[in-house]
């Protein structure tokens, strides 16, 4: 992978449960680290959810190989948040392909 293609600075986030002080907890997203990524092949679709139209953008995001990236995490790039649905390493084990969907209102 050429370094020039990794031109999007993203923040990797993980869901974390924090105590709310009342014996329960809240689920919040915590920033883990920043990384460079290539955001490619954006596509979109419109689906009906609860009798409303919901727009979803899907993308393939490529990053350098890292052991700490898993499905269920998310990437934030500017004002767009992507939920990581699948993590697929390439054959040479040099990069990861992240299959993502957009998060409508993070």
C-alpha positions as CSV (number, residue, x, y, z in Angstrom):
1,X,0.0,0.0,0.0
2,X,1.3,3.4,-0.9
3,X,1.4,5.9,1.9
4,X,-0.2,8.6,-0.3
5,X,-3.5,6.7,-0.4
6,X,-3.9,6.9,3.4
7,X,-4.9,10.5,3.4
8,X,-7.9,10.5,5.7
9,X,-7.2,11.1,9.4
10,X,-9.7,9.0,11.4
11,X,-10.3,8.3,15.1
12,X,-10.9,4.7,16.2
13,X,-13.5,4.4,18.9
14,X,-14.6,1.6,21.2
15,X,-17.8,1.2,23.2
16,X,-17.3,1.4,26.9
17,X,-19.6,1.1,29.8
18,X,-19.3,3.7,32.5
19,X,-20.9,3.9,35.9
20,X,-23.7,6.5,36.1
21,X,-23.5,6.9,39.9
22,X,-26.9,5.3,40.5
23,X,-25.9,1.7,40.4
24,X,-26.3,1.4,36.6
25,X,-24.2,2.3,33.7
26,X,-24.1,4.2,30.4
27,X,-22.6,3.0,27.2
28,X,-20.3,5.7,25.7
29,X,-17.8,5.7,22.8
30,X,-14.2,6.3,23.9
31,X,-11.4,7.4,21.5
32,X,-8.7,4.8,21.3
33,X,-6.3,6.4,18.8
34,X,-5.9,8.2,15.5
35,X,-4.9,6.5,12.3
36,X,-4.6,7.2,8.6
37,X,-7.0,5.5,6.3
38,X,-8.2,5.3,2.7
39,X,-12.0,5.6,2.4
40,X,-13.1,4.1,-0.9
41,X,-16.1,2.8,-2.8
42,X,-18.8,4.7,-1.0
43,X,-22.3,3.5,-2.0
44,X,-25.6,4.3,-0.6
45,X,-29.1,3.0,-0.1
46,X,-32.4,4.2,1.3
47,X,-34.4,1.9,3.6
48,X,-37.7,2.3,5.4
49,X,-37.1,2.1,9.2
50,X,-40.1,2.8,11.5
51,X,-42.0,4.3,8.6
52,X,-39.3,6.8,7.8
53,X,-36.7,6.8,5.1
54,X,-33.2,6.1,6.5
55,X,-30.2,6.8,4.3
56,X,-27.2,4.5,4.8
57,X,-23.8,5.0,3.2
58,X,-21.5,2.0,3.1
59,X,-17.8,2.2,2.5
60,X,-14.7,0.1,2.3
61,X,-12.0,1.7,4.4
62,X,-8.4,0.5,4.2
63,X,-5.9,0.9,7.1
64,X,-2.5,-0.5,8.0
65,X,-2.5,-3.9,9.7
66,X,-3.4,-3.6,13.4
67,X,-4.4,-6.2,15.9
68,X,-6.6,-3.9,18.0
69,X,-9.2,-3.2,15.3
70,X,-12.3,-5.4,15.5
71,X,-15.9,-5.5,14.3
72,X,-18.2,-3.5,16.5
73,X,-15.8,-0.6,16.8
74,X,-16.3,2.6,14.8
75,X,-14.2,5.1,12.9
76,X,-14.9,8.9,12.9
77,X,-13.8,11.0,9.9
78,X,-14.8,14.6,10.2
79,X,-18.5,14.7,10.7
80,X,-19.0,11.1,9.4
81,X,-19.1,8.1,11.7
82,X,-18.7,4.6,10.3
83,X,-19.6,1.4,12.2
84,X,-17.1,-1.4,11.4
85,X,-19.1,-4.4,10.3
86,X,-16.2,-6.7,9.2
87,X,-12.4,-6.7,9.4
88,X,-10.6,-8.5,6.5
89,X,-6.8,-8.7,6.2
90,X,-5.3,-8.8,2.7
91,X,-3.2,-11.8,1.5
92,X,0.1,-10.2,2.2
93,X,-1.0,-9.2,5.8
94,X,0.0,-5.6,5.2
95,X,-3.4,-3.9,5.4
96,X,-6.9,-4.4,6.6
97,X,-10.1,-3.8,4.6
98,X,-12.8,-2.6,6.9
99,X,-16.4,-3.0,5.6
100,X,-18.4,-0.2,7.2
101,X,-21.8,1.4,7.3
102,X,-22.5,4.9,8.3
103,X,-24.0,5.8,11.7
104,X,-26.9,8.2,11.1
105,X,-26.8,10.2,14.3
106,X,-23.8,9.4,16.5
